[in-house]
């Protein structure tokens, strides 16, 4: 059986600006859903992955914010995989 690469996250910590506390759980869940839909070219294991700040606006929908976060995570993880990095930071 041929397994395709998968994207696994054990712990996802997202720091949002003040005022987003009531939306944090929904944004995190939607971020995970968005990541599950993204293609993964090859498997790679990273202990940590850090991103620069991502701008979010209070009037933006949770899905819009989640797509932005998921896209940034995906791009960073794929760069690490292409470079053969096992510990991106």
Secondary structure, 3 states (H helix, E strand, C coil): CCCCCCCCCCCCCCCCCCCCHHHHHHHHHHHHHHHHHCCCCCCCCCCCCCCCCCCCCCCCCHHHHHHHHHHHHHHHHHHHHHCCCCCCC
